Amino acid sequence: MRITFTLITFLFILPLSAQEELKREFFGDSISHYIKKYDRHARLAYEEEDYDRAKFLFDSLIDHCLKGKYFDRLLLPKLKKGVYDTNESKKPIFMLTYASWCVPSKGEIPALNRLADELGDKVDFVVLFWDTKKKVKKIAEDYSENIIITYIDERENRHPGIVSSLKHSLGLPTSFYLDADKRIVNISRGGEVMAVYKAEEEAFTMNYNSFLERLNELLITNQLSTKTTVTSKDKP
């Protein structure tokens, strides 16, 4: 009884924000808990070339284990100057993790640029490269000014454990959709892989609509007006 009473008293005197923080489940803890089991089954699926099974496993991990969790705070060096602090942003965040050796799907970057220009006042568009600043500088020229380009060079070894789990757990590229409170609304892969087989205009449209669908879900979940959503494009 004494332990229970002490705990209740402790929670009572804590500020409300601190009490809420104690109840929150974070991405870093959740991915650490589930990733070994996921990796084991996903590796077997890929070895057997059962790609439907692999996709099912990825979707199940996201839907049942990671959605609704809070994103751990990240302090990301910006390419141009300063640091991007995920917790300081008052807007929802779309974050795409990449590396210089990743080849974007056809039409992917133009689609992201268009969306960042259209929705940048409602959502922070962030691209995180796992690379050196020198390599990222060459790539960044392709992106809109409304996209925040950040990078992490792991050789510097100055980053928390969440960075390691963020890069090595789900692979690259991976897209994270976070509401303004930094709760995970969705996680997906990058652009549309099948767009590589399409003409430029169709590839653009495929990527644009794919990202837009999840961004609209993010905006709606974040309780913004439906007026902030954009109608899907039939042509670039």
Rosetta blueprint (number, residue, H / E / L):
1 M L
2 R H
3 I H
4 T H
5 F H
6 T H
7 L H
8 I H
9 T H
10 F H
11 L H
12 F H
13 I H
14 L L
15 P L
16 L H
17 S H
18 A H
19 Q H
20 E H
21 E H
22 L H
23 K H
24 R L
25 E L
26 F E
27 F H
28 G H
29 D H
30 S H
31 I H
32 S H
33 H H
34 Y H
35 I H
36 K H
37 K H
38 Y H
39 D H
40 R H
41 H H
42 A H
43 R H
44 L H
45 A H
46 Y H
47 E H
48 E L
49 E L
50 D L
51 Y H
52 D H
53 R H
54 A H
55 K H
56 F H
57 L H
58 F H
59 D H
60 S H
61 L H
62 I H
63 D H
64 H H
65 C H
66 L H
67 K L
68 G L
69 K L
70 Y E
71 F L
72 D L
73 R L
74 L L
75 L E
76 L E
77 P E
78 K E
79 L L
80 K L
81 K L
82 G L
83 V E
84 Y E
85 D E
86 T L
87 N L
88 E L
89 S L
90 K L
91 K L
92 P L
93 I E
94 F E
95 M E
96 L E
97 T E
98 Y E
99 A L
100 S L
101 W L
102 C L
103 V L
104 P L
105 S L
106 K L
107 G L
108 E H
109 I H
110 P H
111 A H
112 L H
113 N H
114 R H
115 L H
116 A H
117 D H
118 E H
119 L H
120 G L
121 D L
122 K L
123 V L
124 D E
125 F E
126 V E
127 V E
128 L E
129 F E
130 W L
131 D L
132 T L
133 K H
134 K H
135 K H
136 V H
137 K H
138 K H
139 I H
140 A H
141 E L
142 D L
143 Y L
144 S L
145 E L
146 N L
147 I E
148 I E
149 I E
150 T E
151 Y E
152 I L
153 D L
154 E H
155 R H
156 E H
157 N L
158 R L
159 H L
160 P L
161 G H
162 I H
163 V H
164 S H
165 S H
166 L H
167 K H
168 H H
169 S L
170 L L
171 G L
172 L L
173 P L
174 T E
175 S E
176 F E
177 Y E
178 L E
179 D L
180 A L
181 D L
182 K L
183 R E
184 I E
185 V E
186 N E
187 I E
188 S E
189 R E
190 G L
191 G L
192 E L
193 V H
194 M H
195 A H
196 V H
197 Y H
198 K L
199 A L
200 E H
201 E H
202 E H
203 A H
204 F H
205 T H
206 M H
207 N H
208 Y H
209 N H
210 S H
211 F H
212 L H
213 E H
214 R H
215 L H
216 N H
217 E H
218 L H
219 L H
220 I H
221 T H
222 N L
223 Q L
224 L L
225 S L
226 T H
227 K H
228 T H
229 T L
230 V L
231 T L
232 S L
233 K L
234 D L
235 K L
236 P L
